[in-house]
Amino acid sequence: METMFERSQKVMPPVARRATTMGVVKGEGSYLYSETGEKILDFASGVAVCNVGHNHPQVVAAAQKQLADLIHGGHNVVYYESYVKLAETLVEISGGNTMVYFSNSGAEANDGAMKLAKYVTKRPAIISFKGSFHGRTIGSMAITASNAKYRQGYEGMVPSVYFAEYPYLYRTSYKAAEGVCPSRYFEQFDELFDLIIDPYSVAAIIMEPIQGEGGYIVPPKEFVKYVREVCDKYGILLIFDEVQTAFGRTGYMFASEYFEVEPDIRTLAKGIASGFPLSVVMAKKEIMEKWEPGSHGGTFGGNPVSCAAALATIDVLQTTGINNAKKMGIYFKKRLIELQAKYECIGDVRGVGLMLAIELVHEGKKPAADLTNSLIKQALEHNLLLLSCGMYKNVIRFIAPTTVCQEEIDHAIEILDELLAKMS
Ligand SMILES: Cc1ncc(COP(=O)(O)O)c(C=O)c1O
């Protein structure tokens, strides 16, 4: 019998080709079940979406109840309970002084955030960071700089976008004492404003508090705080793209809590609704209040079922998920560091909470994309699903659900240990 992959090849373009050729028929907790009958330990979580595991019973029940009551009302047309309740909940968990606007995808939310920043400041320019990934729409692609391939064939995008350097300290060429963020990362803003773009023409600086696709790069806290200071100095709005980092991924509801930095605008998607499409532009109340009727919109934003699933997801995170992510994140990282001590090819272990990664290298820190590919492929043959990331495609990220248990982490480590032993 033909597999789903083989069937899809006849009807879908190459652009739809993805990380694996596996067809799946069911998901439950930390596991996916394949069409060929395999039980796969899923540490990809649909790319950081199923943060409370696959088909969490509370999420399923909430979605089913909403399905029976109302599938679509249209937020341009009417109000409905799950939509309003989710807005109230998001405002509450973000400190009470925010407002939210619902869309469908991370890219759409980032487009919305940029529109909001431009609209409110009446300034044209956006500063983003090298290594960043913000999505695939024309707008979000224009601020993305983690892979030239994403932009290839589409140049001539949104104008007035500038890129600053993100402190990727494992690979930095700037000198500084161990554990200190090189001064160049701070000074670059003065240079940018002196030589290239007037700071008072900049609407927003958009940053991932931890870079996702770029390689699970955690910047020093003092750098993130400094970016906040730069924004305050020139009246620039700070946008945190928390599409990948929020909803328990880092052991916090929002990664901003880890960095102790509040953005003016925050974008959310992926983990919010456990797989139902939903995204959010969240901003300080005084900013959102200036976004006038007609300035932004969309038919499907804030779908009733997605909102109901999001409310259940947030409840699971608040009652158990976030605490477990903190605890299991510490344990998982410790086990990865033990592996690093055994295998020279693991150049770096990094991450916060359950947003963890290893960077694979050859001698002299040369990026080992070949090893990365091979390890991921072999891991899947042992029923462990992992994804790569990184500007040099040599990082393996571990995106376990916040509901993961120690035995599942141990099992993944055992597989990696066995494969690395064979490879070295
Ligand atoms: C940080 C970040 N922003 C934006 C996006 C785009 O989200 P979406 O694919 O839902 O448009 C992604 C997706 O990987 C992401 O990781």
The ligand as an SDF file (V2000), in Angstrom:
LIG
                    3D

 16 16  0  0  0  0  0  0  0  0999 V2000
    9.6590   32.9030   16.3920 C   0  0  0  0  0  0  0  0  0  0  0  0
    8.6930   32.6140   15.2950 C   0  0  0  0  0  0  0  0  0  0  0  0
    7.9540   33.6120   14.7870 N   0  0  0  0  0  0  0  0  0  0  0  0
    7.0640   33.3910   13.8080 C   0  0  0  0  0  0  0  0  0  0  0  0
    6.8740   32.1450   13.2740 C   0  0  0  0  0  0  0  0  0  0  0  0
    5.8670   31.9440   12.1760 C   0  0  0  0  0  0  0  0  0  0  0  0
    4.7470   31.3370   12.6880 O   0  0  0  0  0  0  0  0  0  0  0  0
    3.6910   30.6650   11.6810 P   0  0  0  0  0  0  0  0  0  0  0  0
    4.3870   29.5240   11.0430 O   0  0  0  0  0  0  0  0  0  0  0  0
    2.5490   30.2500   12.5650 O   0  0  0  0  0  0  0  0  0  0  0  0
    3.3040   31.7170   10.7040 O   0  0  0  0  0  0  0  0  0  0  0  0
    7.6250   31.0680   13.7630 C   0  0  0  0  0  0  0  0  0  0  0  0
    7.4580   29.7150   13.1990 C   0  0  0  0  0  0  0  0  0  0  0  0
    8.2890   28.8600   13.3090 O   0  0  0  0  0  0  0  0  0  0  0  0
    8.5540   31.3060   14.8060 C   0  0  0  0  0  0  0  0  0  0  0  0
    9.3100   30.3290   15.3140 O   0  0  0  0  0  0  0  0  0  0  0  0
  1  2  1  0
  2  3  1  0
  2 15  2  0
  3  4  2  0
  4  5  1  0
  5  6  1  0
  5 12  2  0
  6  7  1  0
  7  8  1  0
  8  9  2  0
  8 10  1  0
  8 11  1  0
 12 13  1  0
 12 15  1  0
 13 14  2  0
 15 16  1  0
M  END
$$$$
